[in-house]
Amino acid sequence: MKLYGYWRSSAAYRVRIALNLKLLNAEQVSVHLVKNGGEQHSDMFSQLNPQHLVPAFIDEDEQGEFALTQSLAILEYLEEQYPQQATLPESAKDRAIVRAMSQAIACEIHPLDNLRVLQYLVKEMGVDEEAKMKWYHHWIHLGFSALEKQLSTTSGQFCFGDTPTMADICLIPQVYNAYRFNVDMAQYPQIVRIWEQCNQLAAFADAAPEMQADAS
């Protein structure tokens, strides 16, 4: 197994958590998203992912090595192929709830705040730093406000009950980014509580950006 990622990539962070929870070892290959104009645009990496996004995940089957992209698809693959330490509940209804929470974070909040969007706002739209941060905070607050309400009915120790799920795997990188960009988290006590609970687990703590070999 190989995981092509970047220490601060939220999507790669998700996959690192899932691998840790499932006690799977993957070689970490750094793709620096800023240096050299962004190594994700290199010819080598574009062969793995024509979208020029991390992560790319390499595994193998009877036909040989293959590459997977998109963090949620990789999480689903890991869940099906390596079912130890399940990250989805047993019932179809509960699995759908956890998937919806995961997608609310990974598909509704994160894409509007990721590096290439913020870079486009600055470089192509001429947005200044203050306006960029206003953009970032708006989408975080919109998504977290809804999630905080949902957690009042679904959470135990974690987002859904008392076992870490895909929802926690998606939430923790997003909270990391919120703190990084000075989002006021006081209005989200459930989210903060789950952030603190998750980071007591080695699977989450060891996946943190600062713990990665390419952290700089």
C-alpha positions in Angstrom: 0.0 0.0 0.0 1.0 3.6 -0.7 -0.7 6.8 0.2 0.3 9.9 -1.9 -0.7 12.9 0.2 0.4 16.1 1.8 0.7 16.8 5.5 -2.0 19.5 5.6 -4.4 17.9 3.1 -7.7 17.3 4.8 -8.5 14.5 2.4 -5.2 12.7 2.9 -5.6 13.3 6.7 -9.0 11.3 6.5 -7.3 8.4 4.8 -4.5 8.4 7.3 -7.0 8.1 10.2 -8.8 5.3 8.5 -5.6 3.3 7.9 -4.6 3.8 11.5 -8.0 2.7 12.8 -7.8 -0.4 10.7 -4.1 -1.1 11.7 -3.0 -1.0 8.1 0.4 0.1 7.1 0.9 2.2 4.0 4.0 3.9 2.6 3.5 7.6 2.8 4.6 9.5 -0.3 4.7 13.3 0.0 3.2 15.4 -2.8 3.9 19.0 -1.8 1.0 21.1 -2.8 2.9 24.4 -2.7 6.6 23.8 -3.6 7.7 23.8 -7.3 4.3 25.2 -8.3 2.6 22.3 -6.7 3.9 18.8 -7.1 0.3 17.6 -7.7 0.7 19.0 -11.2 3.7 16.9 -12.1 3.5 14.5 -15.0 4.2 11.6 -12.7 1.4 12.4 -10.3 -1.1 13.3 -13.0 -0.8 9.8 -14.2 -2.1 8.6 -10.8 -4.8 11.4 -10.5 -5.7 13.5 -13.6 -7.5 15.8 -11.2 -4.2 16.8 -9.7 -5.6 16.3 -6.2 -4.4 14.3 -3.2 -4.8 11.7 -2.0 -4.0 8.9 -4.4 -4.0 5.4 -2.8 -2.3 2.4 -4.2 -3.2 -1.1 -3.4 -3.1 -4.4 -5.3 -5.2 -7.4 -6.2 -4.7 -10.5 -8.3 -4.4 -8.2 -11.4 -1.6 -6.1 -9.8 -1.4 -2.6 -8.5 -4.1 -0.1 -9.0 -4.7 3.6 -7.9 -7.8 5.0 -6.2 -8.6 8.7 -5.8 -11.2 10.7 -3.8 -10.9 10.2 -0.1 -14.5 9.1 0.5 -14.2 6.4 -2.2 -10.9 5.3 -0.6 -12.6 5.1 2.8 -15.4 3.0 1.4 -12.9 0.7 -0.3 -11.0 0.3 3.0 -14.2 -0.5 4.8 -15.2 -3.2 2.3 -11.8 -4.7 1.7 -10.5 -4.5 5.3 -13.6 -4.7 7.6 -11.7 -4.9 10.8 -12.5 -1.9 13.1 -15.6 -1.0 11.1 -16.1 2.7 10.4 -19.7 2.3 9.4 -22.6 1.0 11.6 -24.3 -2.3 11.0 -27.8 -1.2 9.9 -28.6 0.3 6.5 -30.3 3.2 8.1 -27.4 4.0 10.4 -24.9 3.6 7.6 -26.8 6.1 5.5 -26.9 8.6 8.4 -23.1 8.4 8.9 -22.5 8.6 5.2 -24.7 11.7 5.0 -22.7 13.3 7.9 -19.5 12.5 6.2 -20.6 13.9 2.9 -21.9 17.1 4.5 -18.4 17.7 5.6 -16.3 16.4 2.7 -18.6 17.5 -0.1 -20.3 20.6 1.2 -17.8 22.4 3.5 -14.3 21.2 2.5 -14.4 21.8 -1.3 -15.3 25.5 -0.8 -12.3 26.0 1.5 -9.6 23.9 0.1 -6.3 25.2 -1.2 -7.0 25.5 -4.9 -10.3 27.5 -4.2 -8.6 29.9 -1.8 -5.7 30.3 -4.3 -8.2 31.1 -7.1 -9.9 33.7 -4.9 -6.7 35.5 -4.4 -4.8 35.0 -7.7 -7.7 35.2 -10.2 -10.4 37.1 -8.4 -8.2 39.6 -6.6 -9.7 38.9 -3.2 -7.6 40.3 -0.3 -6.7 38.3 2.8 -9.6 39.7 4.9 -12.2 38.8 2.3 -10.7 35.4 1.8 -11.0 34.7 5.5 -14.6 36.0 5.5 -15.3 33.5 2.7 -13.6 30.7 4.7 -15.4 31.4 8.0 -18.8 31.7 6.2 -18.8 28.2 4.9 -17.3 26.7 8.0 -20.0 28.3 10.2 -22.8 27.3 7.8 -21.7 23.7 7.8 -20.8 23.4 11.5 -24.1 25.0 12.6 -26.1 22.3 10.9 -23.8 19.5 12.1 -23.9 20.7 15.7 -27.7 20.4 15.6 -27.5 16.9 14.2 -25.0 15.8 16.7 -27.4 16.6 19.5 -29.4 13.5 18.3 -26.8 11.2 16.9 -23.7 11.6 19.1 -22.4 9.5 22.0 -18.7 9.8 22.6 -18.3 10.3 18.9 -20.4 11.6 16.0 -22.6 8.6 15.9 -22.7 6.6 19.1 -19.7 5.5 21.1 -17.4 4.2 18.3 -15.5 6.3 15.8 -17.0 6.2 12.3 -16.5 7.7 8.9 -18.2 10.9 10.2 -15.4 11.4 12.8 -12.8 10.6 10.2 -14.2 13.5 8.1 -14.9 15.9 11.0 -11.5 15.9 12.7 -9.5 17.3 9.7 -12.1 20.0 9.1 -11.9 21.1 12.8 -8.1 21.1 12.5 -8.5 23.6 9.6 -11.0 25.6 11.5 -8.6 26.1 14.4 -5.8 26.8 11.9 -7.8 29.7 10.4 -9.0 31.0 13.8 -12.7 30.1 13.5 -14.5 30.7 16.8 -15.5 27.2 17.9 -17.1 28.3 21.2 -20.6 28.0 19.6 -20.0 24.3 18.7 -19.6 22.5 22.0 -20.5 19.1 20.6 -18.0 19.3 17.8 -15.3 20.5 20.2 -16.0 17.7 22.6 -15.8 15.1 19.8 -12.6 16.7 18.5 -11.0 16.3 22.0 -12.3 12.8 22.3 -11.0 11.6 19.0 -7.6 13.1 19.6 -7.2 11.0 22.7 -7.0 8.0 20.4 -3.6 7.2 18.8 -5.3 6.5 15.4 -6.3 10.2 15.2 -3.4 11.7 17.0 -0.8 9.9 14.9 -2.5 11.0 11.7 -2.4 14.7 12.7 -0.5 17.0 10.2 2.3 17.9 12.5 3.1 14.2 13.0 3.8 13.6 9.4 7.3 13.3 7.9 6.8 16.1 5.4 5.4 18.6 7.9 7.1 21.9 7.4 
